[in-house]
Amino acid sequence: MRRKFDIVVIGGGHAGVEAARAAARMGAATALVTLAPETIARMACNPAVGGVGKGQIVREIDALGGLMGLAADATAIQFRMLNRSKGPAVWGPRCQSDRHAYSAWVRKALADEPNLTIVAAEATELLTENGRIVGVRVETGGDAGASSPAGGVEGPPGQESAPLDSELGRAEKASQAVRRQADLRCDAVVVTAGTFLSGLMHIGEKRWSGGRYGERPANKLSDSLRAAGLRLERLKTDTCPRIAAESIDISRCTAQQGDEPPTPFSFLNDTVDIEQVHCYLTETNEAVHEIVRDNIHRSPQFSGRIETFGPRYCPSFEIKIVRFPDKPSHQVFLEPEGRDTNWVYANGITTSLPVDVQERMVRGIAGLENARVLRWGYAIEYDFAPPTQLRASLETRQIRGLYLAGQVSGTTGYEEAAAQGLIAGINAALALRGDDPLVLRRDQAYIGVMIDDLVTKGVTEPYRMFTSRAEHRLLLRADNADRRLTPVGLEVGLVDERRRRRYQTAVGAVERAETLLKSARSGGKTPWKLLCRPEMTLAKAAEALPPAAAEELARLREEHPGPLESLRVDARYSGYVERQEAELRRMRELESRRLSETLDYHNVPHLRHEAREKLSAVRPRSLGQALRVSGITPADITVLAIHLSAGGKRGNVGSETGNMGKM
Ligand SMILES: Cc1cc2nc3c(=O)[nH]c(=O)nc-3n(C[C@H](O)[C@H](O)[C@H](O)COP(=O)(O)OP(=O)(O)OC[C@H]3O[C@@H](n4cnc5c(N)ncnc54)[C@H](O)[C@@H]3O)c2cc1C
């Protein structure tokens, strides 16, 4: 078979689905090649979307016209706004999801896309000609563990894993099928292979080849990426045991309720009408810690079987015990995986200790004395491509038309993956049209912060988002993501008519309310200024308005509660933002000074040797990005700026000019 598509996306995880849908919606004939279509948008770890930093990303994906916020709202079982005790700038919307419903909802959404074809196959080879991508070779059937990186790999911990997952049976059946090959011709490829590239899974002394529990790995694509000139390294991540709900004694745990009313993720939803389920909180104790300490040598992370790094901020339970020896207990959140399932995720005890240790450890926790474990915790090591090999568009520098996004670029988390997938899909489609890539600025979106961090600084562990990574977090709030990014989504052609109309109506209301609040005066201060006080509400500030204006404001508040509340937060932070203006202007000016990708830093006079080496490795696209490369000093930037002024005349600037991001 030889078929021609515009864009082929490899991998149906959280990155892949956003990439494929965005590309298809922007008019590209798109194929999504994925190992098992029934696992599309599967949550491999905790059944939850959002959180602090991550929730902001979901809102940004939604504002650009992406899928994740809509899918989360449609399939949530509990909503909570995290960080409410702090300022609204760092509030993090989060929901507990029905894991199976989420995946099914996304599958249906993709099936409804007319420009999108789903291909159930393994992508084994990237086809290139003269440094450009021209297609993807795919295979169906074949042996799941055929070319394992670990040589004599041992089998999965069969009977100990009580009861064995039916998914594993399916993977084994697939491995007995006959292999067939086909070439899909295309102009761009987005690789979103997650943890599947040469995946090696661990529980205690056992290890086996796999992409996720019960799923085959993708071993051949790594070789093809290397052949294309990409450097691959290894990272690891782990997950916790799943427990049968009926075996938990909830009377010994603390119930955690959702927010009433729930705050939806998507700007298209005013409310979500669901019955929320409870999660439960319990904690570990000294006896449990003792079990872990006594068996620490059997953990693959301590026995030397795993030598790669996992997320430092989300450590395994055994690492917590070693790192915090004096802590008498650690919280464990018991989170249902859905409405119609008895699977409960034990958030807080990710582990790859042997099964007998996990069993004692779990049963030592209050409420889990009689727990029946449905799946044991495990760790997985996998290949990833250090992201300094990518442009800010997420295209690789090595091969034109080849984009990478998600866990394969060194991140962890569904939200981080989805955001990169969305940007890679958008940029692949823009490149087809001959348009400049979309590069979001750091003062414009958490997505901009993340991608800039990845391509500028690289990673030494799986990267996850925190609000502390953003220097302009008062601007990058969950509540104003639509105002920041829906115009960008409109410009690239991803925002549909319904969202456009809703957005414009909301913006109209916000602008009108701002005019009202700024125009009326009370004792010399406008109501806008009064709103700087944290305790001041819009209703209270409106008392300072003439009656007709107050009435109009009350009507706007009733019709557009979300956008008007966001305006109140704007007013509250306006003083800080004004004070940051000078710094913002300086940064935007540096961002607009472009550096050529082919600039020879060794020929830039007076540049330090270290700066030459580092800039040659990262190849920043602007002076602003150059300043963020580790080891680059303001003095280096001055040298470069002087060189640019002269070099610009010699055509040494402006290779990647695109930046649709506008505030
Ligand atoms: C054990 C484990 C623990 C984790 N722990 C956490 C955690 O604590 N916190 C957190 O935020 N995140 C965690 N994650 C990570 C989270 O699952 C990922 O970050 C997220 O799913 C990444 O999305 P992705 O789209 O990049 O890849 P994935 O969701 O992994 O999807 C990859 C997709 O690519 C397909 N695929 C791969 N190779 C090929 C190929 N060659 N051909 C065709 N299809 C292919 C696969 O079938 C799959 O559909 C964990 C993941 C695992 C496996």
Ligand as a Chemical Component Dictionary entry (heavy atoms), coordinates in Angstrom:
data_LIG
# 
_chem_comp.id                   LIG 
_chem_comp.type                 NON-POLYMER 
_chem_comp.pdbx_formal_charge   0 
_chem_comp.three_letter_code    LIG 
# 
loop_
_chem_comp_atom.comp_id 
_chem_comp_atom.atom_id 
_chem_comp_atom.alt_atom_id 
_chem_comp_atom.type_symbol 
_chem_comp_atom.charge 
_chem_comp_atom.model_Cartn_x 
_chem_comp_atom.model_Cartn_y 
_chem_comp_atom.model_Cartn_z 
_chem_comp_atom.pdbx_ordinal 
LIG C1  C1  C 0 4.356  4.148  34.067 1  
LIG C2  C2  C 0 3.997  5.560  33.777 2  
LIG C3  C3  C 0 3.960  6.486  34.790 3  
LIG C4  C4  C 0 3.644  7.803  34.555 4  
LIG N1  N1  N 0 3.592  8.678  35.584 5  
LIG C5  C5  C 0 3.169  9.949  35.391 6  
LIG C6  C6  C 0 3.016  10.852 36.448 7  
LIG O1  O1  O 0 3.258  10.530 37.587 8  
LIG N2  N2  N 0 2.601  12.103 36.202 9  
LIG C7  C7  C 0 2.329  12.498 34.957 10 
LIG O2  O2  O 0 1.949  13.649 34.775 11 
LIG N3  N3  N 0 2.482  11.665 33.926 12 
LIG C8  C8  C 0 2.881  10.409 34.128 13 
LIG N4  N4  N 0 3.026  9.545  33.101 14 
LIG C9  C9  C 0 3.146  10.119 31.862 15 
LIG C10 C10 C 0 1.939  10.302 31.004 16 
LIG O3  O3  O 0 1.317  9.090  30.787 17 
LIG C11 C11 C 0 2.572  10.815 29.771 18 
LIG O4  O4  O 0 3.315  11.983 30.057 19 
LIG C12 C12 C 0 1.617  11.172 28.705 20 
LIG O5  O5  O 0 0.719  10.151 28.470 21 
LIG C13 C13 C 0 2.472  11.430 27.484 22 
LIG O6  O6  O 0 1.671  11.600 26.379 23 
LIG P1  P1  P 0 2.263  11.279 24.960 24 
LIG O7  O7  O 0 1.192  11.603 24.000 25 
LIG O8  O8  O 0 3.571  11.914 24.798 26 
LIG O9  O9  O 0 2.543  9.719  24.964 27 
LIG P2  P2  P 0 1.639  8.477  25.388 28 
LIG O10 O10 O 0 0.432  8.882  26.109 29 
LIG O11 O11 O 0 2.582  7.525  26.007 30 
LIG O12 O12 O 0 1.168  7.907  23.995 31 
LIG C14 C14 C 0 2.067  7.376  23.070 32 
LIG C15 C15 C 0 1.270  6.776  21.937 33 
LIG O13 O13 O 0 2.117  6.482  20.870 34 
LIG C16 C16 C 0 1.809  5.198  20.339 35 
LIG N5  N5  N 0 3.051  4.769  19.707 36 
LIG C17 C17 C 0 4.293  4.803  20.229 37 
LIG N6  N6  N 0 5.197  4.429  19.316 38 
LIG C18 C18 C 0 4.514  4.155  18.192 39 
LIG C19 C19 C 0 4.903  3.716  16.884 40 
LIG N7  N7  N 0 6.176  3.497  16.560 41 
LIG N8  N8  N 0 3.939  3.516  15.971 42 
LIG C20 C20 C 0 2.637  3.751  16.276 43 
LIG N9  N9  N 0 2.221  4.168  17.486 44 
LIG C21 C21 C 0 3.148  4.366  18.427 45 
LIG C22 C22 C 0 1.347  4.417  21.539 46 
LIG O14 O14 O 0 0.557  3.338  21.141 47 
LIG C23 C23 C 0 0.557  5.494  22.281 48 
LIG O15 O15 O 0 -0.748 5.577  21.767 49 
LIG C24 C24 C 0 3.363  8.206  33.283 50 
LIG C25 C25 C 0 3.413  7.289  32.233 51 
LIG C26 C26 C 0 3.726  5.966  32.493 52 
LIG C27 C27 C 0 3.759  4.995  31.356 53 
# 
loop_
_chem_comp_bond.comp_id 
_chem_comp_bond.atom_id_1 
_chem_comp_bond.atom_id_2 
_chem_comp_bond.value_order 
_chem_comp_bond.pdbx_ordinal 
LIG C1  C2  SING 1  
LIG C2  C3  SING 2  
LIG C2  C26 DOUB 3  
LIG C3  C4  DOUB 4  
LIG C4  N1  SING 5  
LIG C4  C24 SING 6  
LIG N1  C5  DOUB 7  
LIG C5  C6  SING 8  
LIG C5  C8  SING 9  
LIG C6  O1  DOUB 10 
LIG C6  N2  SING 11 
LIG N2  C7  SING 12 
LIG C7  O2  DOUB 13 
LIG C7  N3  SING 14 
LIG N3  C8  DOUB 15 
LIG C8  N4  SING 16 
LIG N4  C9  SING 17 
LIG N4  C24 SING 18 
LIG C9  C10 SING 19 
LIG C10 O3  SING 20 
LIG C10 C11 SING 21 
LIG C11 O4  SING 22 
LIG C11 C12 SING 23 
LIG C12 O5  SING 24 
LIG C12 C13 SING 25 
LIG C13 O6  SING 26 
LIG O6  P1  SING 27 
LIG P1  O7  DOUB 28 
LIG P1  O8  SING 29 
LIG P1  O9  SING 30 
LIG O9  P2  SING 31 
LIG P2  O10 DOUB 32 
LIG P2  O11 SING 33 
LIG P2  O12 SING 34 
LIG O12 C14 SING 35 
LIG C14 C15 SING 36 
LIG C15 O13 SING 37 
LIG C15 C23 SING 38 
LIG O13 C16 SING 39 
LIG C16 N5  SING 40 
LIG C16 C22 SING 41 
LIG N5  C17 SING 42 
LIG N5  C21 SING 43 
LIG C17 N6  DOUB 44 
LIG N6  C18 SING 45 
LIG C18 C19 SING 46 
LIG C18 C21 DOUB 47 
LIG C19 N7  SING 48 
LIG C19 N8  DOUB 49 
LIG N8  C20 SING 50 
LIG C20 N9  DOUB 51 
LIG N9  C21 SING 52 
LIG C22 O14 SING 53 
LIG C22 C23 SING 54 
LIG C23 O15 SING 55 
LIG C24 C25 DOUB 56 
LIG C25 C26 SING 57 
LIG C26 C27 SING 58 
# 
